[in-house]
Amino acid sequence: MSTLVATRAPEARSSSGFRIAMLLPGALVTFLLILFSLGLVLFLAFRGNDGSLLGAGFTVANFATVVSDPLYWTVTLRSLVIAALVTLATVVTAYPVAYYLAFHAGRRRGLLLFLVTLPFWTSYLLRVFAWKIVLAYNGVLNSALIESGIWSEPTLAFLNTPAAVVVTLAHAYAPFAILPIYVALDTIPKSLIEAASDLGARPFTSFRRVVLPNSMPGVLAAALVVFVPTVGDYVTPALVGGPASTMIGTLIQAEFGKANDWPFGAALSVAVMLVILCVVLVARFTDRRFGSRT
């Protein structure tokens, strides 16, 4: 018995050491790239701007400016509205694709999933520039409308508008919405759908009463995956949006760049993170409500 315990002790220590070695890289990345970065942003947010890298002194003036200046309220509200529209457009268009992949793709499922993930192989900037070419004054869309005889001359109504930002972001984040919805749909037991059909439920009723409620966790996950990064996006508004499409990420980038006011840019970032945190908490509460019903 003592020999057995003695042989198991080194094996347990070896297994524990292996787990620590495997977890260490992820823990270091989490600390350096997430916790340390967040701590540095919080530190800068309470510093005064004296032109130095880390500022001077401690103050709440940065947050007072964020709260009192209506400009930042307006831009933040615009960012939330644009992100909400992008999320709605992305989820609404992604759901039918995910539904087809889960229930009707058959042998083509692997190929279609490959095509869904294909945009990940190209640069995000390349996709944004492609939409800029499509929506430009002499771009693909204007040329097609003129060639078809619908319009007689090009229009500026497409590019440099909030609608252009919504369309571009919705296309860029479509795969991020399709995949979690597909996973949620694919995990629904087919026996539930068959039982609903055996009880006389029509296809739409079966979808409304069985499929949609059970897929809502995936829908909420997709909405969060799309909403959170689009709120702070600044590349797309700068390339395909105009002054009316300025988002909070653009202002934050300007504070860290041209204005060279890192403390105020950090305060803006913290304010945006708090707003996003409230949205995430509401989504988590909604997810639990759906989970308790299903």
Disulfide bonds with the S-S distance in Angstrom:
none
